[in-house]
């Protein structure tokens, strides 16, 4: 199993450009999520999905869109990039929460710089 | 909303010694889970250890153990026989134990940078 994969690993955007960060998992996990990590901060939740066709906002959703058309994929879209979105982005997946301490598996991250 | 606080931005320890990283959290829930994640320079997030709030026994994974004090809302990580490969950022994280709350993902602390002196 490849686990959780993310592409690209690095990306530089100009202010106002749009792009999609890709995330895929091959563990048949229902739950997928996106976090951002800024210097001196822990990871913060952007959006999450509990299954195909179901998404919801996390702590810091502004400026990002998500969709979940398949169990495997959960892309994150930046609509109009801003310098404040310079960060490292992590995708994670786990079994859907039904009462157990299911581990979240993280992808390798995407370092995004917006100039 | 839950909060997680790691009060030590950086810790340093001699190789083979023991070090304890602190974590406190604030929640009104009684059912939850706590985690320690390691993030080496490679950036990969690696689960170190987890603790269920309903279990009184402290979790242990080889050289890693926790001191879980539920009443004090404290969840410290002890690393015994520190090794050079333990050098990393360590994050404490909280997840709700309730079906809807668990979907809100993990709440992280700001991390502790652990330095291992050879």
Interface residues (C-beta under 8 A of the other chain):
Chain A: X31 X33 X35 X40 X41 X42 X43 X44 X45 X48 X50 X56 X58 X88 X90 X92 X96 X97 X98 X99 X101 X103 X104 X106 X108 X109
Chain B: X4 X33 X35 X42 X43 X44 X45 X47 X50 X52 X91 X93 X95 X97 X99 X102 X103 X104 X105 X106 X108 X109 X110 X111
